């Protein structure tokens, strides 16, 4: 039996996504929580088999019928490349009575308050479910069946829906045409863990190979790089790092192998202000040309869209503002910066709910082998650190236009059987995980 990651991470991106966070309801002990997770597993397994309840002649019509009907009442509906990915929040491990030694070592609470973007919905949920498919009816069916079947056991904390303009499937818009709702190319320097083994190592936990995790710098002022040296800042001024950066783990429980840390941040952009900002201001904020997607320190040519920025080899080059989004999120200046990259799976977010102007933004999702050396470090030490890359530089320029709707940190457990898509591990309270 071969272990592996859950299917909704490495697959080709589907057109639609619904992400839902749930709280466990009722008794929060291991037996009850495991029973709830097994019921969730059973629901998802039925969806992945296109298994529908039928209305029969002997159906009791005085009772609610378990099938909602939007996909009809016959088996074998077209799932449209459905994947369902399940993760656990920090509090789920309390309910599962998992001892400290068997918990994912890097899982912490969401950092939204620390980075100055508090979430409108503060709860992160015990369980997160990510539903992806090319048919939004199928996604809605999965979400609705979970809500119906596990009523009284799971309570929705928040739910967000995203719709992707491109996929890599034949006949669809290509990734080269992919733009975020702010109008800029998105994902131009993303990891490719499905095809590159070195990128895969940055996404999935390997408890036997943690020696190459980069060390986080000590808090406080850092030395400035000297002429000809790589590093952050200028030759006269280095950054100041927070003194409470998360400690880097030295070990992970064996059961976490092929699992990954998920960060979700549903973001609303202040689109009216953004749309009325001068083009030059927008490009300075992002650090790229809006037309071609090339870095501002290169020529504005389509051929340069994926070319490395000039500041990657010459940090003193400030044609890309040091507080622009691409430079704050991936400065490319430190010796370990390549090991801090993350795998991003973002979906544009559009909310028209009758409360006023349509809200537009992004469901930002990242997968990484750690929080402390990757996404947590990127958020706390780089993007929202006002003293990076130099003292009083300010936070990521894009921060001015962003508001957090909801989200959190989660651990996505591995599949015990890579060929069975619902065999995700229930976090164990002993050294040997139970087979699903």
C-alpha positions in Angstrom: 0.0 0.0 0.0 1.6 3.3 -1.2 1.0 6.5 0.7 0.6 9.8 -1.1 -0.8 13.3 -1.1 -4.5 14.1 -1.4 -5.7 14.4 -5.0 -6.8 18.1 -4.9 -3.2 19.4 -4.6 -1.3 18.2 -7.7 -4.1 17.8 -10.1 -4.8 20.2 -13.0 -6.8 23.2 -11.6 -10.5 22.9 -12.1 -12.8 25.8 -13.1 -14.8 26.1 -9.8 -13.9 25.9 -6.1 -15.8 26.0 -2.8 -13.8 26.1 0.4 -15.7 25.5 3.6 -14.6 25.6 7.3 -16.6 23.6 9.8 -16.6 23.4 13.6 -17.3 20.1 15.3 -20.6 20.3 17.2 -21.4 18.5 20.5 -19.1 16.3 22.5 -15.4 17.0 21.7 -13.8 13.7 22.5 -11.8 11.4 20.3 -14.5 8.7 19.8 -17.1 11.2 18.7 -14.8 13.2 16.5 -13.5 10.1 14.8 -17.1 9.0 14.2 -17.8 12.4 12.6 -14.8 12.2 10.3 -15.7 8.7 9.2 -19.2 9.9 8.3 -17.5 12.8 6.4 -15.3 10.3 4.6 -18.4 8.2 3.7 -20.2 11.2 2.2 -17.2 12.2 0.1 -16.6 8.6 -1.1 -20.2 8.5 -2.4 -19.7 11.8 -4.2 -16.5 10.5 -5.8 -18.5 7.4 -7.0 -21.4 9.5 -8.4 -23.7 7.7 -6.0 -27.1 9.3 -5.9 -30.1 8.3 -3.7 -33.1 7.4 -5.9 -36.8 8.2 -5.3 -38.6 4.9 -5.3 -42.2 3.8 -5.2 -41.9 2.9 -1.5 -40.1 6.1 -0.5 -41.6 7.6 2.7 -42.7 11.0 1.6 -43.6 12.1 5.1 -39.8 12.4 5.9 -37.1 14.6 4.4 -35.4 12.9 1.5 -31.6 12.7 1.8 -31.0 13.6 -1.9 -31.3 17.3 -2.7 -32.0 16.7 -6.4 -30.0 19.4 -8.3 -28.1 16.6 -10.0 -31.1 14.4 -10.5 -31.9 11.1 -8.9 -29.8 8.6 -10.9 -26.2 7.4 -10.3 -23.2 8.0 -12.5 -23.5 11.8 -12.8 -20.6 13.5 -14.5 -18.3 14.6 -11.7 -16.3 17.0 -14.0 -12.9 16.2 -12.5 -14.2 16.5 -8.9 -11.6 16.4 -6.1 -12.3 16.9 -2.4 -9.4 17.8 -0.1 -9.8 17.6 3.7 -7.6 19.4 6.3 -7.5 19.8 10.0 -7.3 23.0 12.0 -5.3 23.5 15.2 -8.3 22.8 17.4 -9.2 19.5 15.7 -6.1 18.0 17.3 -7.5 18.9 20.7 -10.8 17.2 19.9 -9.0 14.1 18.6 -6.9 14.0 21.8 -3.7 13.9 19.8 -0.6 14.2 22.1 1.9 16.9 21.4 4.5 14.4 20.1 2.1 13.3 17.3 0.8 16.6 16.2 2.1 18.4 13.1 5.0 20.3 14.6 4.5 23.6 12.7 0.7 24.1 13.0 -0.2 27.3 14.7 -3.1 29.8 14.8 -3.8 32.0 11.8 -1.6 35.2 11.8 -4.2 37.7 10.5 -4.1 40.0 13.5 -0.3 39.9 13.6 0.0 41.0 9.9 -2.5 43.8 10.3 -5.3 42.1 8.3 -7.8 40.8 10.8 -10.4 38.5 9.4 -14.0 39.6 9.2 -15.0 36.1 10.3 -12.6 35.2 13.0 -13.2 31.5 13.3 -10.9 29.2 11.4 -12.9 26.0 11.9 -11.8 22.5 13.1 -12.1 21.0 9.6 -11.6 22.6 6.2 -13.0 21.0 3.0 -11.8 22.2 -0.4 -14.1 21.1 -3.3 -12.9 21.5 -6.9 -14.7 20.6 -10.1 -15.4 22.0 -13.6 -19.2 22.0 -12.7 -20.3 24.3 -10.0 -23.5 22.2 -9.5 -21.3 19.3 -8.6 -19.4 21.5 -6.1 -22.6 22.7 -4.6 -23.9 19.2 -4.3 -20.9 18.0 -2.3 -21.2 21.0 0.1 -24.9 20.6 0.5 -24.8 16.8 1.1 -22.1 17.3 3.8 -24.3 19.9 5.5 -27.4 17.7 5.3 -25.8 14.4 6.3 -23.7 15.8 9.1 -26.2 18.2 10.5 -25.8 18.2 14.3 -22.1 17.2 13.9 -20.6 19.9 11.7 -21.5 23.6 11.7 -20.3 25.8 8.9 -18.0 28.6 10.1 -17.5 30.2 6.7 -17.7 29.2 3.0 -16.2 30.9 0.0 -16.5 30.2 -3.7 -14.0 30.9 -6.5 -14.1 30.6 -10.2 -11.0 30.2 -12.3 -10.6 31.7 -15.7 -8.1 29.1 -16.9 -7.3 25.5 -16.5 -4.6 23.5 -18.3 -7.2 21.3 -20.0 -7.4 21.2 -23.8 -9.8 23.8 -25.3 -9.7 26.1 -22.2 -7.9 29.4 -21.6 -4.2 28.8 -20.9 -2.3 29.8 -17.8 -0.6 32.4 -20.0 -3.9 34.2 -20.1 -4.5 33.9 -16.4 -5.0 37.3 -14.6 -6.2 38.1 -11.2 -9.2 40.4 -10.8 -6.8 43.3 -10.3 -5.7 42.8 -14.0 -2.2 41.4 -13.5 -0.8 38.1 -14.5 -0.9 35.7 -11.5 1.3 32.7 -10.6 4.2 33.6 -12.9 6.9 32.1 -10.6 4.9 29.3 -9.0 6.3 25.9 -8.0 5.5 22.9 -10.1 5.5 20.0 -7.6 3.6 17.7 -10.0 6.6 17.6 -12.4 9.6 18.8 -10.5 10.9 16.6 -7.6 12.8 19.6 -6.1 9.6 21.6 -6.0 7.7 18.6 -4.5 10.2 18.5 -1.6 9.1 22.1 -0.7 5.4 21.1 -0.6 5.1 17.8 1.2 6.4 16.9 4.6 9.1 14.3 4.7 10.0 13.5 8.4 13.2 11.8 7.3 14.5 14.8 5.4 14.2 17.9 7.5 17.9 18.8 7.8 17.7 21.3 4.9 15.0 23.4 6.4 16.4 27.0 6.4 17.1 28.5 9.8 15.2 31.6 10.6 17.3 34.7 11.4 17.4 36.0 15.0 15.1 38.9 15.8 16.4 42.5 15.6 18.6 44.4 13.2 20.4 42.4 10.5 23.8 43.3 9.0 23.8 45.1 5.7 25.2 43.3 2.7 28.5 44.6 1.5 29.3 45.5 -2.1 29.2 42.4 -4.2 27.3 40.3 -1.6 23.8 39.1 -1.8 21.4 39.9 1.0 18.5 42.2 2.1 18.6 45.9 2.3 21.3 48.3 1.1 25.1 48.5 1.8 24.3 50.8 4.7 21.1 49.4 6.1 19.8 45.9 6.7 16.3 44.8 7.7 14.9 44.3 11.2 13.2 41.0 11.8 10.5 40.4 14.4 11.8 38.8 17.6 8.8 36.4 17.8 9.2 34.5 14.6 8.0 30.9 14.8 10.6 28.3 15.8 11.7 25.9 13.0 10.8 22.3 13.8 13.5 19.6 13.9 11.1 16.7 13.6 7.7 15.7 12.4 5.6 12.6 13.3 6.0 9.7 10.9 2.3 9.7 10.0 2.6 13.2 8.4 4.7 12.0 5.5 3.2 13.2 2.2 1.0 15.6 4.2 1.2 19.4 3.7 0.4 22.7 5.5 -2.4 24.7 3.9 -2.9 28.4 4.3 -6.2 29.9 3.2 -6.9 33.6 3.0 -10.0 34.8 1.3 -9.2 38.4 0.4 -11.4 41.3 -0.7 -9.7 44.0 -2.7 -10.7 47.6 -2.4 -11.5 47.5 -6.1 -13.1 50.9 -6.6 -9.9 52.5 -5.2 -7.7 50.1 -7.2 -9.5 50.7 -10.5 -9.2 54.5 -10.1 -5.5 54.4 -9.2 -3.1 55.5 -12.0 -1.6 52.7 -14.1 1.9 53.6 -12.9 0.8 53.3 -9.3 -0.7 49.9 -9.9 2.5 48.7 -11.6 4.7 50.0 -8.8 2.4 48.3 -6.3 2.7 44.9 -8.0 6.2 45.3 -9.4 5.2 44.2 -12.9 4.0 45.7 -16.1 0.3 45.3 -16.4 0.3 44.5 -20.1 3.1 41.9 -20.4 3.5 40.7 -16.7 7.3 41.3 -17.0 9.2 42.6 -14.0 9.6 46.4 -14.0 13.4 46.0 -14.2 13.1 44.2 -17.6 11.7 45.3 -21.0 7.9 45.3 -21.2 7.7 42.3 -23.5 5.5 39.1 -23.4 8.7 37.0 -23.6 9.8 38.4 -20.3 6.7 37.4 -18.3 8.4 34.4 -16.7 11.9 35.8 -16.8 13.7 36.3 -13.5 13.7 39.9 -12.3 17.0 41.8 -12.6 16.9 42.4 -8.8 17.4 38.6 -8.4 21.0 39.0 -9.3 21.4 42.6 -8.4 19.6 43.5 -5.2 20.8 47.1 -5.5 18.6 47.5 -8.6 15.5 49.4 -7.3 13.6 49.8 -10.6 11.2 47.3 -8.9 10.3 49.1 -5.7 11.6 47.2 -2.6 8.1 47.3 -1.1 6.3 46.1 -4.3 4.3 42.9 -4.0 6.7 40.7 -6.0 9.7 41.8 -4.1 8.2 41.7 -0.6 6.7 38.2 -1.2 9.8 36.7 -3.0 12.9 39.0 -2.6 15.3 36.4 -4.1 18.2 37.9 -2.1 19.0 35.6 0.7 20.9 32.4 0.3 17.9 30.3 1.5 15.2 32.2 -0.3 14.6 29.4 -2.8 13.7 27.0 0.1 11.0 29.5 1.3 8.9 29.2 -1.9 5.3 27.9 -1.7 2.9 26.2 -4.0 0.0 28.6 -4.7 -3.5 27.6 -5.9 -5.5 30.8 -6.0 -9.1 31.3 -7.3 -10.7 34.7 -8.1 -13.5 35.6 -5.7 -16.7 37.5 -6.6 -19.4 38.1 -4.0 -22.6 39.8 -5.0 -24.9 39.4 -2.0 -27.1 42.4 -2.1 -25.2 44.3 0.5 -23.8 47.0 -1.9 -21.0 47.0 -4.4 -20.0 43.6 -5.7 -17.0 42.5 -3.6 -14.0 41.1 -5.7 -10.8 39.5 -4.6 -9.0 36.2 -4.3 -9.1 32.9 -2.5 -5.4 32.6 -1.8 -4.3 29.1 -0.9 -0.8 27.8 -0.5 0.7 24.4 0.2 4.1 24.0 1.8 6.1 21.5 3.9 6.3 24.0 6.8 4.7 27.2 8.1 7.7 28.6 10.0 10.2 28.5 7.1 7.8 29.2 4.3 4.3 30.9 4.3 4.6 32.0 8.0 8.0 33.5 7.3 6.9 35.2 4.1 4.0 36.8 5.9 5.7 37.9 9.1 9.3 38.5 8.1 8.8 39.8 4.6 5.4 41.0 3.3 4.0 42.6 6.4 7.2 43.5 8.2 7.5 47.3 8.0 11.2 47.0 8.6 12.0 44.8 5.6 14.1 45.1 3.5 15.2 48.2 5.3 14.0 49.9 8.6 10.7 51.8 8.1 10.3 50.7 4.5 6.7 49.8 5.1 4.6 46.7 4.4 3.7 45.2 1.1 2.2 47.9 -1.0 -0.7 45.7 -2.0 -1.7 45.5 1.6 -3.3 48.9 1.3 -6.0 47.4 -1.0 -6.6 44.1 0.9 -9.1 43.0 3.5 -9.3 39.5 5.0 -12.7 37.9 4.8 -11.8 34.5 6.4 -9.2 31.8 6.4 -6.6 30.0 8.5 -3.8 27.5 8.8 -4.5 23.8 8.4 -2.7 20.5 8.0 -3.8 18.3 5.1 -3.1 14.7 6.1 -1.8 12.2 3.5 -3.6 9.3 1.9 -2.8 5.9 3.4 -3.5 4.5 0.0 -2.6 6.8 -2.9 -5.1 4.9 -5.1 -8.0 5.4 -2.7 -8.9 9.1 -2.7 -10.8 9.1 0.6 -8.1 7.2 2.6 -6.9 10.4 4.2 -5.4 9.8 7.6 -7.3 10.7 10.8 -4.6 12.1 13.0 -3.6 9.3 15.4 -3.3 9.4 19.2 -0.8 6.5 19.1 2.2 5.7 16.9 0.2 3.7 14.4 -2.6 5.4 12.4 -5.8 3.4 12.0 -6.6 2.2 8.5 -9.7 3.9 7.1 
